[in-house]
Amino acid sequence: MTTLTELESRKALLSAQADLARIQMSLAWSDLKNVVSPPVSPERSGGMRKTAAFLLAAMIPLFGRTRFGRFLRIASFGLGVVRAVSGWRSR
């Protein structure tokens, strides 16, 4: 049988491992956030980003999230096709 001190030490170890896992998850989340949306540099903080943010803020209430999301998916697919074709033609 295990003694009380062994159980207490095991409980303390499991608690420390859980804390470590939480810290690692927090670091991984912040790393992922920086990869997906890097911090804005001062030279890139201007015009186009503000214009896009304004258009998104204005269009979502006008058209609805679902309809505007569908439009963005179609537009991004179309732009991907345009980029692929122009890359293929430049070879």
PDB file of N, CA, C and O in Angstrom, chain B, residues numbered from 101:
ATOM      1  N   MET B 101       0.822  -1.181   0.000  1.00  0.00           N
ATOM      2  CA  MET B 101       0.000   0.000   0.000  1.00  0.00           C
ATOM      3  C   MET B 101       0.870   1.251   0.000  1.00  0.00           C
ATOM      4  O   MET B 101       1.994   1.263   0.502  1.00  0.00           O
ATOM      5  N   THR B 102       0.323   2.260  -0.562  1.00  0.00           N
ATOM      6  CA  THR B 102       1.047   3.517  -0.582  1.00  0.00           C
ATOM      7  C   THR B 102       0.780   4.298   0.691  1.00  0.00           C
ATOM      8  O   THR B 102      -0.306   4.266   1.269  1.00  0.00           O
ATOM      9  N   THR B 103       1.795   4.977   1.084  1.00  0.00           N
ATOM     10  CA  THR B 103       1.646   5.764   2.309  1.00  0.00           C
ATOM     11  C   THR B 103       1.100   7.146   1.979  1.00  0.00           C
ATOM     12  O   THR B 103       1.017   7.549   0.818  1.00  0.00           O
ATOM     13  N   LEU B 104       0.743   7.832   3.002  1.00  0.00           N
ATOM     14  CA  LEU B 104       0.171   9.166   2.844  1.00  0.00           C
ATOM     15  C   LEU B 104       1.178  10.133   2.219  1.00  0.00           C
ATOM     16  O   LEU B 104       0.800  10.968   1.397  1.00  0.00           O
ATOM     17  N   THR B 105       2.434  10.033   2.590  1.00  0.00           N
ATOM     18  CA  THR B 105       3.446  10.936   2.032  1.00  0.00           C
ATOM     19  C   THR B 105       3.678  10.650   0.551  1.00  0.00           C
ATOM     20  O   THR B 105       3.936  11.575  -0.220  1.00  0.00           O
ATOM     21  N   GLU B 106       3.589   9.377   0.140  1.00  0.00           N
ATOM     22  CA  GLU B 106       3.736   9.059  -1.283  1.00  0.00           C
ATOM     23  C   GLU B 106       2.574   9.641  -2.084  1.00  0.00           C
ATOM     24  O   GLU B 106       2.767  10.162  -3.182  1.00  0.00           O
ATOM     25  N   LEU B 107       1.382   9.548  -1.532  1.00  0.00           N
ATOM     26  CA  LEU B 107       0.217  10.119  -2.214  1.00  0.00           C
ATOM     27  C   LEU B 107       0.322  11.635  -2.315  1.00  0.00           C
ATOM     28  O   LEU B 107      -0.009  12.220  -3.347  1.00  0.00           O
ATOM     29  N   GLU B 108       0.784  12.271  -1.240  1.00  0.00           N
ATOM     30  CA  GLU B 108       0.945  13.726  -1.273  1.00  0.00           C
ATOM     31  C   GLU B 108       2.000  14.148  -2.281  1.00  0.00           C
ATOM     32  O   GLU B 108       1.817  15.138  -2.989  1.00  0.00           O
ATOM     33  N   SER B 109       3.109  13.406  -2.357  1.00  0.00           N
ATOM     34  CA  SER B 109       4.151  13.758  -3.323  1.00  0.00           C
ATOM     35  C   SER B 109       3.672  13.516  -4.753  1.00  0.00           C
ATOM     36  O   SER B 109       4.004  14.277  -5.663  1.00  0.00           O
ATOM     37  N   ARG B 110       2.883  12.447  -4.947  1.00  0.00           N
ATOM     38  CA  ARG B 110       2.346  12.189  -6.287  1.00  0.00           C
ATOM     39  C   ARG B 110       1.359  13.288  -6.689  1.00  0.00           C
ATOM     40  O   ARG B 110       1.355  13.740  -7.834  1.00  0.00           O
ATOM     41  N   LYS B 111       0.530  13.709  -5.745  1.00  0.00           N
ATOM     42  CA  LYS B 111      -0.423  14.790  -6.018  1.00  0.00           C
ATOM     43  C   LYS B 111       0.306  16.079  -6.351  1.00  0.00           C
ATOM     44  O   LYS B 111      -0.102  16.797  -7.264  1.00  0.00           O
ATOM     45  N   ALA B 112       1.382  16.391  -5.628  1.00  0.00           N
ATOM     46  CA  ALA B 112       2.162  17.596  -5.906  1.00  0.00           C
ATOM     47  C   ALA B 112       2.826  17.502  -7.281  1.00  0.00           C
ATOM     48  O   ALA B 112       2.892  18.495  -8.005  1.00  0.00           O
ATOM     49  N   LEU B 113       3.318  16.315  -7.644  1.00  0.00           N
ATOM     50  CA  LEU B 113       3.938  16.128  -8.950  1.00  0.00           C
ATOM     51  C   LEU B 113       2.923  16.317 -10.073  1.00  0.00           C
ATOM     52  O   LEU B 113       3.208  16.984 -11.067  1.00  0.00           O
ATOM     53  N   LEU B 114       1.741  15.730  -9.913  1.00  0.00           N
ATOM     54  CA  LEU B 114       0.701  15.885 -10.940  1.00  0.00           C
ATOM     55  C   LEU B 114       0.249  17.331 -11.072  1.00  0.00           C
ATOM     56  O   LEU B 114      -0.030  17.799 -12.176  1.00  0.00           O
ATOM     57  N   SER B 115       0.177  18.035  -9.957  1.00  0.00           N
ATOM     58  CA  SER B 115      -0.197  19.439  -9.998  1.00  0.00           C
ATOM     59  C   SER B 115       0.863  20.266 -10.723  1.00  0.00           C
ATOM     60  O   SER B 115       0.531  21.146 -11.518  1.00  0.00           O
ATOM     61  N   ALA B 116       2.133  19.984 -10.451  1.00  0.00           N
ATOM     62  CA  ALA B 116       3.221  20.701 -11.130  1.00  0.00           C
ATOM     63  C   ALA B 116       3.224  20.391 -12.623  1.00  0.00           C
ATOM     64  O   ALA B 116       3.465  21.282 -13.438  1.00  0.00           O
ATOM     65  N   GLN B 117       2.958  19.134 -12.991  1.00  0.00           N
ATOM     66  CA  GLN B 117       2.904  18.772 -14.409  1.00  0.00           C
ATOM     67  C   GLN B 117       1.744  19.474 -15.113  1.00  0.00           C
ATOM     68  O   GLN B 117       1.882  19.902 -16.259  1.00  0.00           O
ATOM     69  N   ALA B 118       0.615  19.592 -14.438  1.00  0.00           N
ATOM     70  CA  ALA B 118      -0.528  20.296 -15.022  1.00  0.00           C
ATOM     71  C   ALA B 118      -0.214  21.778 -15.215  1.00  0.00           C
ATOM     72  O   ALA B 118      -0.570  22.365 -16.236  1.00  0.00           O
ATOM     73  N   ASP B 119       0.455  22.378 -14.230  1.00  0.00           N
ATOM     74  CA  ASP B 119       0.849  23.789 -14.367  1.00  0.00           C
ATOM     75  C   ASP B 119       1.812  23.975 -15.533  1.00  0.00           C
ATOM     76  O   ASP B 119       1.688  24.929 -16.301  1.00  0.00           O
ATOM     77  N   LEU B 120       2.775  23.059 -15.664  1.00  0.00           N
ATOM     78  CA  LEU B 120       3.727  23.131 -16.769  1.00  0.00           C
ATOM     79  C   LEU B 120       3.019  22.980 -18.117  1.00  0.00           C
ATOM     80  O   LEU B 120       3.332  23.695 -19.069  1.00  0.00           O
ATOM     81  N   ALA B 121       2.076  22.060 -18.194  1.00  0.00           N
ATOM     82  CA  ALA B 121       1.323  21.874 -19.439  1.00  0.00           C
ATOM     83  C   ALA B 121       0.523  23.129 -19.777  1.00  0.00           C
ATOM     84  O   ALA B 121       0.435  23.505 -20.946  1.00  0.00           O
ATOM     85  N   ARG B 122      -0.067  23.790 -18.761  1.00  0.00           N
ATOM     86  CA  ARG B 122      -0.805  25.033 -18.997  1.00  0.00           C
ATOM     87  C   ARG B 122       0.107  26.131 -19.527  1.00  0.00           C
ATOM     88  O   ARG B 122      -0.265  26.867 -20.441  1.00  0.00           O
ATOM     89  N   ILE B 123       1.298  26.240 -18.952  1.00  0.00           N
ATOM     90  CA  ILE B 123       2.259  27.254 -19.400  1.00  0.00           C
ATOM     91  C   ILE B 123       2.705  26.969 -20.830  1.00  0.00           C
ATOM     92  O   ILE B 123       2.801  27.887 -21.645  1.00  0.00           O
ATOM     93  N   GLN B 124       2.977  25.701 -21.137  1.00  0.00           N
ATOM     94  CA  GLN B 124       3.389  25.339 -22.495  1.00  0.00           C
ATOM     95  C   GLN B 124       2.282  25.619 -23.499  1.00  0.00           C
ATOM     96  O   GLN B 124       2.551  26.072 -24.611  1.00  0.00           O
ATOM     97  N   MET B 125       1.038  25.350 -23.112  1.00  0.00           N
ATOM     98  CA  MET B 125      -0.084  25.615 -24.006  1.00  0.00           C
ATOM     99  C   MET B 125      -0.244  27.107 -24.239  1.00  0.00           C
ATOM    100  O   MET B 125      -0.543  27.533 -25.354  1.00  0.00           O
ATOM    101  N   SER B 126      -0.047  27.903 -23.198  1.00  0.00           N
ATOM    102  CA  SER B 126      -0.136  29.352 -23.340  1.00  0.00           C
ATOM    103  C   SER B 126       0.951  29.874 -24.275  1.00  0.00           C
ATOM    104  O   SER B 126       0.683  30.740 -25.108  1.00  0.00           O
ATOM    105  N   LEU B 127       2.167  29.362 -24.149  1.00  0.00           N
ATOM    106  CA  LEU B 127       3.250  29.777 -25.048  1.00  0.00           C
ATOM    107  C   LEU B 127       2.977  29.346 -26.479  1.00  0.00           C
ATOM    108  O   LEU B 127       3.224  30.106 -27.416  1.00  0.00           O
ATOM    109  N   ALA B 128       2.471  28.136 -26.653  1.00  0.00           N
ATOM    110  CA  ALA B 128       2.159  27.651 -28.000  1.00  0.00           C
ATOM    111  C   ALA B 128       1.059  28.501 -28.629  1.00  0.00           C
ATOM    112  O   ALA B 128       1.112  28.795 -29.823  1.00  0.00           O
ATOM    113  N   TRP B 129       0.064  28.898 -27.840  1.00  0.00           N
ATOM    114  CA  TRP B 129      -1.025  29.727 -28.358  1.00  0.00           C
ATOM    115  C   TRP B 129      -0.504  31.087 -28.807  1.00  0.00           C
ATOM    116  O   TRP B 129      -0.891  31.585 -29.865  1.00  0.00           O
ATOM    117  N   SER B 130       0.376  31.691 -28.002  1.00  0.00           N
ATOM    118  CA  SER B 130       0.904  32.999 -28.385  1.00  0.00           C
ATOM    119  C   SER B 130       1.807  32.884 -29.610  1.00  0.00           C
ATOM    120  O   SER B 130       1.811  33.781 -30.454  1.00  0.00           O
ATOM    121  N   ASP B 131       2.574  31.796 -29.723  1.00  0.00           N
ATOM    122  CA  ASP B 131       3.384  31.585 -30.924  1.00  0.00           C
ATOM    123  C   ASP B 131       2.506  31.431 -32.154  1.00  0.00           C
ATOM    124  O   ASP B 131       2.793  32.008 -33.203  1.00  0.00           O
ATOM    125  N   LEU B 132       1.433  30.654 -32.027  1.00  0.00           N
ATOM    126  CA  LEU B 132       0.520  30.464 -33.145  1.00  0.00           C
ATOM    127  C   LEU B 132      -0.141  31.776 -33.538  1.00  0.00           C
ATOM    128  O   LEU B 132      -0.300  32.067 -34.723  1.00  0.00           O
ATOM    129  N   LYS B 133      -0.525  32.568 -32.542  1.00  0.00           N
ATOM    130  CA  LYS B 133      -1.150  33.863 -32.818  1.00  0.00           C
ATOM    131  C   LYS B 133      -0.182  34.787 -33.555  1.00  0.00           C
ATOM    132  O   LYS B 133      -0.594  35.524 -34.451  1.00  0.00           O
ATOM    133  N   ASN B 134       1.107  34.753 -33.184  1.00  0.00           N
ATOM    134  CA  ASN B 134       2.093  35.590 -33.866  1.00  0.00           C
ATOM    135  C   ASN B 134       2.366  35.119 -35.281  1.00  0.00           C
ATOM    136  O   ASN B 134       2.688  35.934 -36.146  1.00  0.00           O
ATOM    137  N   VAL B 135       2.243  33.808 -35.543  1.00  0.00           N
ATOM    138  CA  VAL B 135       2.444  33.297 -36.894  1.00  0.00           C
ATOM    139  C   VAL B 135       1.263  33.666 -37.776  1.00  0.00           C
ATOM    140  O   VAL B 135       1.448  34.111 -38.909  1.00  0.00           O
ATOM    141  N   VAL B 136       0.053  33.483 -37.266  1.00  0.00           N
ATOM    142  CA  VAL B 136      -1.151  33.756 -38.059  1.00  0.00           C
ATOM    143  C   VAL B 136      -1.341  35.250 -38.272  1.00  0.00           C
ATOM    144  O   VAL B 136      -1.644  35.690 -39.382  1.00  0.00           O
ATOM    145  N   SER B 137      -1.166  36.021 -37.226  1.00  0.00           N
ATOM    146  CA  SER B 137      -1.346  37.462 -37.316  1.00  0.00           C
ATOM    147  C   SER B 137      -0.143  38.150 -36.670  1.00  0.00           C
ATOM    148  O   SER B 137      -0.179  38.495 -35.489  1.00  0.00           O
ATOM    149  N   PRO B 138       0.923  38.345 -37.453  1.00  0.00           N
ATOM    150  CA  PRO B 138       2.124  38.951 -36.865  1.00  0.00           C
ATOM    151  C   PRO B 138       1.860  40.373 -36.382  1.00  0.00           C
ATOM    152  O   PRO B 138       0.975  41.059 -36.893  1.00  0.00           O
ATOM    153  N   PRO B 139       2.637  40.808 -35.393  1.00  0.00           N
ATOM    154  CA  PRO B 139       2.461  42.182 -34.927  1.00  0.00           C
ATOM    155  C   PRO B 139       2.701  43.182 -36.059  1.00  0.00           C
ATOM    156  O   PRO B 139       3.545  42.960 -36.927  1.00  0.00           O
ATOM    157  N   VAL B 140       1.967  44.255 -36.038  1.00  0.00           N
ATOM    158  CA  VAL B 140       2.050  45.246 -37.104  1.00  0.00           C
ATOM    159  C   VAL B 140       3.315  46.081 -36.919  1.00  0.00           C
ATOM    160  O   VAL B 140       3.546  46.659 -35.857  1.00  0.00           O
ATOM    161  N   SER B 141       4.126  46.132 -37.972  1.00  0.00           N
ATOM    162  CA  SER B 141       5.310  46.979 -37.929  1.00  0.00           C
ATOM    163  C   SER B 141       4.897  48.414 -38.231  1.00  0.00           C
ATOM    164  O   SER B 141       3.869  48.636 -38.871  1.00  0.00           O
ATOM    165  N   PRO B 142       5.677  49.385 -37.782  1.00  0.00           N
ATOM    166  CA  PRO B 142       5.286  50.790 -37.993  1.00  0.00           C
ATOM    167  C   PRO B 142       5.142  51.171 -39.464  1.00  0.00           C
ATOM    168  O   PRO B 142       4.291  51.993 -39.804  1.00  0.00           O
ATOM    169  N   GLU B 143       5.962  50.588 -40.343  1.00  0.00           N
ATOM    170  CA  GLU B 143       5.865  50.964 -41.758  1.00  0.00           C
ATOM    171  C   GLU B 143       4.667  50.322 -42.441  1.00  0.00           C
ATOM    172  O   GLU B 143       4.255  50.785 -43.504  1.00  0.00           O
ATOM    173  N   ARG B 144       4.086  49.255 -41.856  1.00  0.00           N
ATOM    174  CA  ARG B 144       2.936  48.597 -42.468  1.00  0.00           C
ATOM    175  C   ARG B 144       1.629  48.969 -41.802  1.00  0.00           C
ATOM    176  O   ARG B 144       0.582  48.429 -42.159  1.00  0.00           O
ATOM    177  N   SER B 145       1.664  49.867 -40.853  1.00  0.00           N
ATOM    178  CA  SER B 145       0.453  50.159 -40.101  1.00  0.00           C
ATOM    179  C   SER B 145      -0.462  51.147 -40.803  1.00  0.00           C
ATOM    180  O   SER B 145      -1.459  51.582 -40.227  1.00  0.00           O
ATOM    181  N   GLY B 146      -0.146  51.499 -42.011  1.00  0.00           N
ATOM    182  CA  GLY B 146      -0.893  52.553 -42.683  1.00  0.00           C
ATOM    183  C   GLY B 146      -2.082  52.085 -43.462  1.00  0.00           C
ATOM    184  O   GLY B 146      -2.777  51.148 -43.070  1.00  0.00           O
ATOM    185  N   GLY B 147      -2.310  52.746 -44.569  1.00  0.00           N
ATOM    186  CA  GLY B 147      -3.494  52.779 -45.395  1.00  0.00           C
ATOM    187  C   GLY B 147      -4.260  51.520 -45.665  1.00  0.00           C
ATOM    188  O   GLY B 147      -5.434  51.435 -45.307  1.00  0.00           O
ATOM    189  N   MET B 148      -3.641  50.524 -46.290  1.00  0.00           N
ATOM    190  CA  MET B 148      -4.401  49.385 -46.780  1.00  0.00           C
ATOM    191  C   MET B 148      -5.023  48.577 -45.646  1.00  0.00           C
ATOM    192  O   MET B 148      -6.153  48.106 -45.775  1.00  0.00           O
ATOM    193  N   ARG B 149      -4.315  48.412 -44.552  1.00  0.00           N
ATOM    194  CA  ARG B 149      -4.838  47.650 -43.417  1.00  0.00           C
ATOM    195  C   ARG B 149      -6.039  48.365 -42.802  1.00  0.00           C
ATOM    196  O   ARG B 149      -7.031  47.729 -42.448  1.00  0.00           O
ATOM    197  N   LYS B 150      -5.945  49.673 -42.679  1.00  0.00           N
ATOM    198  CA  LYS B 150      -7.063  50.445 -42.112  1.00  0.00           C
ATOM    199  C   LYS B 150      -8.259  50.420 -43.052  1.00  0.00           C
ATOM    200  O   LYS B 150      -9.402  50.340 -42.602  1.00  0.00           O
ATOM    201  N   THR B 151      -8.004  50.486 -44.348  1.00  0.00           N
ATOM    202  CA  THR B 151      -9.089  50.442 -45.324  1.00  0.00           C
ATOM    203  C   THR B 151      -9.796  49.095 -45.278  1.00  0.00           C
ATOM    204  O   THR B 151     -11.025  49.036 -45.301  1.00  0.00           O
ATOM    205  N   ALA B 152      -9.025  48.017 -45.212  1.00  0.00           N
ATOM    206  CA  ALA B 152      -9.626  46.681 -45.149  1.00  0.00           C
ATOM    207  C   ALA B 152     -10.434  46.506 -43.866  1.00  0.00           C
ATOM    208  O   ALA B 152     -11.528  45.942 -43.893  1.00  0.00           O
ATOM    209  N   ALA B 153      -9.908  46.980 -42.757  1.00  0.00           N
ATOM    210  CA  ALA B 153     -10.639  46.882 -41.493  1.00  0.00           C
ATOM    211  C   ALA B 153     -11.937  47.677 -41.560  1.00  0.00           C
ATOM    212  O   ALA B 153     -12.966  47.225 -41.060  1.00  0.00           O
ATOM    213  N   PHE B 154     -11.898  48.846 -42.168  1.00  0.00           N
ATOM    214  CA  PHE B 154     -13.103  49.662 -42.303  1.00  0.00           C
ATOM    215  C   PHE B 154     -14.138  48.959 -43.186  1.00  0.00           C
ATOM    216  O   PHE B 154     -15.324  48.924 -42.857  1.00  0.00           O
ATOM    217  N   LEU B 155     -13.675  48.396 -44.315  1.00  0.00           N
ATOM    218  CA  LEU B 155     -14.609  47.716 -45.207  1.00  0.00           C
ATOM    219  C   LEU B 155     -15.242  46.505 -44.533  1.00  0.00           C
ATOM    220  O   LEU B 155     -16.442  46.273 -44.682  1.00  0.00           O
ATOM    221  N   LEU B 156     -14.454  45.733 -43.796  1.00  0.00           N
ATOM    222  CA  LEU B 156     -15.018  44.591 -43.084  1.00  0.00           C
ATOM    223  C   LEU B 156     -16.034  45.041 -42.045  1.00  0.00           C
ATOM    224  O   LEU B 156     -17.107  44.452 -41.916  1.00  0.00           O
ATOM    225  N   ALA B 157     -15.693  46.079 -41.311  1.00  0.00           N
ATOM    226  CA  ALA B 157     -16.603  46.573 -40.279  1.00  0.00           C
ATOM    227  C   ALA B 157     -17.882  47.120 -40.882  1.00  0.00           C
ATOM    228  O   ALA B 157     -18.934  47.059 -40.246  1.00  0.00           O
ATOM    229  N   ALA B 158     -17.817  47.652 -42.091  1.00  0.00           N
ATOM    230  CA  ALA B 158     -19.010  48.221 -42.727  1.00  0.00           C
ATOM    231  C   ALA B 158     -19.831  47.159 -43.457  1.00  0.00           C
ATOM    232  O   ALA B 158     -21.060  47.224 -43.450  1.00  0.00           O
ATOM    233  N   MET B 159     -19.179  46.190 -44.080  1.00  0.00           N
ATOM    234  CA  MET B 159     -19.889  45.230 -44.929  1.00  0.00           C
ATOM    235  C   MET B 159     -20.566  44.114 -44.140  1.00  0.00           C
ATOM    236  O   MET B 159     -21.618  43.627 -44.553  1.00  0.00           O
ATOM    237  N   ILE B 160     -19.996  43.708 -43.037  1.00  0.00           N
ATOM    238  CA  ILE B 160     -20.595  42.600 -42.287  1.00  0.00           C
ATOM    239  C   ILE B 160     -21.997  42.956 -41.793  1.00  0.00           C
ATOM    240  O   ILE B 160     -22.905  42.142 -41.956  1.00  0.00           O
ATOM    241  N   PRO B 161     -22.217  44.124 -41.201  1.00  0.00           N
ATOM    242  CA  PRO B 161     -23.603  44.439 -40.798  1.00  0.00           C
ATOM    243  C   PRO B 161     -24.548  44.640 -41.989  1.00  0.00           C
ATOM    244  O   PRO B 161     -25.741  44.358 -41.883  1.00  0.00           O
ATOM    245  N   LEU B 162     -24.030  45.118 -43.103  1.00  0.00           N
ATOM    246  CA  LEU B 162     -24.899  45.359 -44.259  1.00  0.00           C
ATOM    247  C   LEU B 162     -25.375  44.065 -44.903  1.00  0.00           C
ATOM    248  O   LEU B 162     -26.560  43.920 -45.200  1.00  0.00           O
ATOM    249  N   PHE B 163     -24.457  43.119 -45.122  1.00  0.00           N
ATOM    250  CA  PHE B 163     -24.793  41.909 -45.863  1.00  0.00           C
ATOM    251  C   PHE B 163     -25.031  40.696 -44.974  1.00  0.00           C
ATOM    252  O   PHE B 163     -25.613  39.709 -45.423  1.00  0.00           O
ATOM    253  N   GLY B 164     -24.600  40.752 -43.743  1.00  0.00           N
ATOM    254  CA  GLY B 164     -24.727  39.594 -42.872  1.00  0.00           C
ATOM    255  C   GLY B 164     -23.454  38.767 -42.918  1.00  0.00           C
ATOM    256  O   GLY B 164     -22.746  38.728 -43.924  1.00  0.00           O
ATOM    257  N   ARG B 165     -23.187  38.110 -41.802  1.00  0.00           N
ATOM    258  CA  ARG B 165     -21.939  37.370 -41.690  1.00  0.00           C
ATOM    259  C   ARG B 165     -21.869  36.197 -42.663  1.00  0.00           C
ATOM    260  O   ARG B 165     -20.819  35.959 -43.261  1.00  0.00           O
ATOM    261  N   THR B 166     -22.949  35.473 -42.831  1.00  0.00           N
ATOM    262  CA  THR B 166     -22.934  34.290 -43.697  1.00  0.00           C
ATOM    263  C   THR B 166     -22.740  34.678 -45.154  1.00  0.00           C
ATOM    264  O   THR B 166     -21.888  34.115 -45.842  1.00  0.00           O
ATOM    265  N   ARG B 167     -23.524  35.632 -45.624  1.00  0.00           N
ATOM    266  CA  ARG B 167     -23.434  36.042 -47.028  1.00  0.00           C
ATOM    267  C   ARG B 167     -22.074  36.671 -47.333  1.00  0.00           C
ATOM    268  O   ARG B 167     -21.483  36.400 -48.378  1.00  0.00           O
ATOM    269  N   PHE B 168     -21.580  37.509 -46.423  1.00  0.00           N
ATOM    270  CA  PHE B 168     -20.290  38.151 -46.651  1.00  0.00           C
ATOM    271  C   PHE B 168     -19.154  37.143 -46.565  1.00  0.00           C
ATOM    272  O   PHE B 168     -18.167  37.258 -47.292  1.00  0.00           O
ATOM    273  N   GLY B 169     -19.283  36.145 -45.675  1.00  0.00           N
ATOM    274  CA  GLY B 169     -18.285  35.086 -45.604  1.00  0.00           C
ATOM    275  C   GLY B 169     -18.227  34.287 -46.889  1.00  0.00           C
ATOM    276  O   GLY B 169     -17.147  33.927 -47.355  1.00  0.00           O
ATOM    277  N   ARG B 170     -19.387  34.009 -47.463  1.00  0.00           N
ATOM    278  CA  ARG B 170     -19.438  33.296 -48.741  1.00  0.00           C
ATOM    279  C   ARG B 170     -18.770  34.118 -49.837  1.00  0.00           C
ATOM    280  O   ARG B 170     -18.018  33.583 -50.653  1.00  0.00           O
ATOM    281  N   PHE B 171     -19.047  35.419 -49.852  1.00  0.00           N
ATOM    282  CA  PHE B 171     -18.411  36.295 -50.840  1.00  0.00           C
ATOM    283  C   PHE B 171     -16.897  36.291 -50.673  1.00  0.00           C
ATOM    284  O   PHE B 171     -16.170  36.228 -51.665  1.00  0.00           O
ATOM    285  N   LEU B 172     -16.407  36.358 -49.429  1.00  0.00           N
ATOM    286  CA  LEU B 172     -14.958  36.365 -49.207  1.00  0.00           C
ATOM    287  C   LEU B 172     -14.312  35.052 -49.639  1.00  0.00           C
ATOM    288  O   LEU B 172     -13.205  35.055 -50.178  1.00  0.00           O
ATOM    289  N   ARG B 173     -14.997  33.925 -49.408  1.00  0.00           N
ATOM    290  CA  ARG B 173     -14.455  32.637 -49.862  1.00  0.00           C
ATOM    291  C   ARG B 173     -14.349  32.604 -51.379  1.00  0.00           C
ATOM    292  O   ARG B 173     -13.329  32.180 -51.923  1.00  0.00           O
ATOM    293  N   ILE B 174     -15.394  33.049 -52.065  1.00  0.00           N
ATOM    294  CA  ILE B 174     -15.379  33.043 -53.527  1.00  0.00           C
ATOM    295  C   ILE B 174     -14.311  34.003 -54.046  1.00  0.00           C
ATOM    296  O   ILE B 174     -13.590  33.680 -54.989  1.00  0.00           O
ATOM    297  N   ALA B 175     -14.208  35.176 -53.436  1.00  0.00           N
ATOM    298  CA  ALA B 175     -13.214  36.164 -53.870  1.00  0.00           C
ATOM    299  C   ALA B 175     -11.797  35.642 -53.634  1.00  0.00           C
ATOM    300  O   ALA B 175     -10.929  35.828 -54.487  1.00  0.00           O
ATOM    301  N   SER B 176     -11.546  34.995 -52.499  1.00  0.00           N
ATOM    302  CA  SER B 176     -10.195  34.489 -52.242  1.00  0.00           C
ATOM    303  C   SER B 176      -9.857  33.350 -53.187  1.00  0.00           C
ATOM    304  O   SER B 176      -8.713  33.234 -53.628  1.00  0.00           O
ATOM    305  N   PHE B 177     -10.834  32.504 -53.506  1.00  0.00           N
ATOM    306  CA  PHE B 177     -10.591  31.448 -54.492  1.00  0.00           C
ATOM    307  C   PHE B 177     -10.287  32.045 -55.857  1.00  0.00           C
ATOM    308  O   PHE B 177      -9.372  31.592 -56.545  1.00  0.00           O
ATOM    309  N   GLY B 178     -11.047  33.060 -56.252  1.00  0.00           N
ATOM    310  CA  GLY B 178     -10.809  33.723 -57.538  1.00  0.00           C
ATOM    311  C   GLY B 178      -9.443  34.380 -57.600  1.00  0.00           C
ATOM    312  O   GLY B 178      -8.753  34.282 -58.615  1.00  0.00           O
ATOM    313  N   LEU B 179      -9.045  35.047 -56.530  1.00  0.00           N
ATOM    314  CA  LEU B 179      -7.717  35.662 -56.513  1.00  0.00           C
ATOM    315  C   LEU B 179      -6.614  34.608 -56.545  1.00  0.00           C
ATOM    316  O   LEU B 179      -5.562  34.824 -57.147  1.00  0.00           O
ATOM    317  N   GLY B 180      -6.851  33.471 -55.899  1.00  0.00           N
ATOM    318  CA  GLY B 180      -5.883  32.376 -55.973  1.00  0.00           C
ATOM    319  C   GLY B 180      -5.734  31.848 -57.388  1.00  0.00           C
ATOM    320  O   GLY B 180      -4.625  31.552 -57.833  1.00  0.00           O
ATOM    321  N   VAL B 181      -6.846  31.729 -58.092  1.00  0.00           N
ATOM    322  CA  VAL B 181      -6.794  31.279 -59.494  1.00  0.00           C
ATOM    323  C   VAL B 181      -6.050  32.303 -60.345  1.00  0.00           C
ATOM    324  O   VAL B 181      -5.231  31.932 -61.186  1.00  0.00           O
ATOM    325  N   VAL B 182      -6.329  33.583 -60.134  1.00  0.00           N
ATOM    326  CA  VAL B 182      -5.641  34.635 -60.893  1.00  0.00           C
ATOM    327  C   VAL B 182      -4.136  34.579 -60.637  1.00  0.00           C
ATOM    328  O   VAL B 182      -3.345  34.682 -61.574  1.00  0.00           O
ATOM    329  N   ARG B 183      -3.742  34.420 -59.388  1.00  0.00           N
ATOM    330  CA  ARG B 183      -2.311  34.340 -59.064  1.00  0.00           C
ATOM    331  C   ARG B 183      -1.669  33.101 -59.683  1.00  0.00           C
ATOM    332  O   ARG B 183      -0.542  33.164 -60.173  1.00  0.00           O
ATOM    333  N   ALA B 184      -2.385  31.977 -59.662  1.00  0.00           N
ATOM    334  CA  ALA B 184      -1.839  30.750 -60.249  1.00  0.00           C
ATOM    335  C   ALA B 184      -1.674  30.895 -61.753  1.00  0.00           C
ATOM    336  O   ALA B 184      -0.655  30.489 -62.311  1.00  0.00           O
ATOM    337  N   VAL B 185      -2.658  31.464 -62.401  1.00  0.00           N
ATOM    338  CA  VAL B 185      -2.591  31.642 -63.858  1.00  0.00           C
ATOM    339  C   VAL B 185      -1.485  32.621 -64.223  1.00  0.00           C
ATOM    340  O   VAL B 185      -0.726  32.379 -65.161  1.00  0.00           O
ATOM    341  N   SER B 186      -1.389  33.724 -63.490  1.00  0.00           N
ATOM    342  CA  SER B 186      -0.337  34.693 -63.819  1.00  0.00           C
ATOM    343  C   SER B 186       1.042  34.109 -63.521  1.00  0.00           C
ATOM    344  O   SER B 186       1.993  34.406 -64.244  1.00  0.00           O
ATOM    345  N   GLY B 187       1.177  33.306 -62.501  1.00  0.00           N
ATOM    346  CA  GLY B 187       2.453  32.636 -62.236  1.00  0.00           C
ATOM    347  C   GLY B 187       2.782  31.614 -63.297  1.00  0.00           C
ATOM    348  O   GLY B 187       3.942  31.454 -63.675  1.00  0.00           O
ATOM    349  N   TRP B 188       1.766  30.921 -63.779  1.00  0.00           N
ATOM    350  CA  TRP B 188       1.971  29.912 -64.821  1.00  0.00           C
ATOM    351  C   TRP B 188       2.342  30.583 -66.141  1.00  0.00           C
ATOM    352  O   TRP B 188       3.166  30.062 -66.892  1.00  0.00           O
ATOM    353  N   ARG B 189       1.737  31.738 -66.426  1.00  0.00           N
ATOM    354  CA  ARG B 189       2.007  32.433 -67.693  1.00  0.00           C
ATOM    355  C   ARG B 189       3.387  33.089 -67.693  1.00  0.00           C
ATOM    356  O   ARG B 189       3.970  33.289 -68.758  1.00  0.00           O
ATOM    357  N   SER B 190       3.920  33.429 -66.512  1.00  0.00           N
ATOM    358  CA  SER B 190       5.215  34.104 -66.469  1.00  0.00           C
ATOM    359  C   SER B 190       6.391  33.133 -66.651  1.00  0.00           C
ATOM    360  O   SER B 190       7.529  33.579 -66.794  1.00  0.00           O
ATOM    361  N   ARG B 191       6.148  31.851 -66.648  1.00  0.00           N
ATOM    362  CA  ARG B 191       7.233  30.867 -66.808  1.00  0.00           C
ATOM    363  C   ARG B 191       7.722  30.799 -68.200  1.00  0.00           C
ATOM    364  O   ARG B 191       8.630  30.022 -68.498  1.00  0.00           O
TER     365      ARG B 191
END
